[in-house]
Amino acid sequence: MWSENELIYLQDNYHLKTVRVISKEMGRPLQAVMSKAHRLGISDLVIQKLLRSGKKAEALARKKAGGSYCPFLTTRFGFETPGYQPLYTGR
């Protein structure tokens, strides 16, 4: 079970430190840190780049989009268009 302080620490430092450093500091396995970051939605590389460059509002807007960006989403009619893929598909 993750405590509230651990979750806050992970969200604040995931884009600043490597996963290995965070896992050693928290005393958690590497895979657990990566899995929790994925579940929190902070493991997206584009979001990390935005946070590193100081564009927190843009990163939060991208995170709230409800999924990950996919360059080719196939619609039910067979057309491929770029857009956001919902979190519940493709798993």
Secondary structure, 3 states (H helix, E strand, C coil): CCCHHHHHHHHHHCCCCCHHHHHHHHCCCHHHHHHHHHHHCCCCHHHHHHHHCCCHHHHHHHHCCCEEEEEEEECCCCCEEEEEEECCCCC
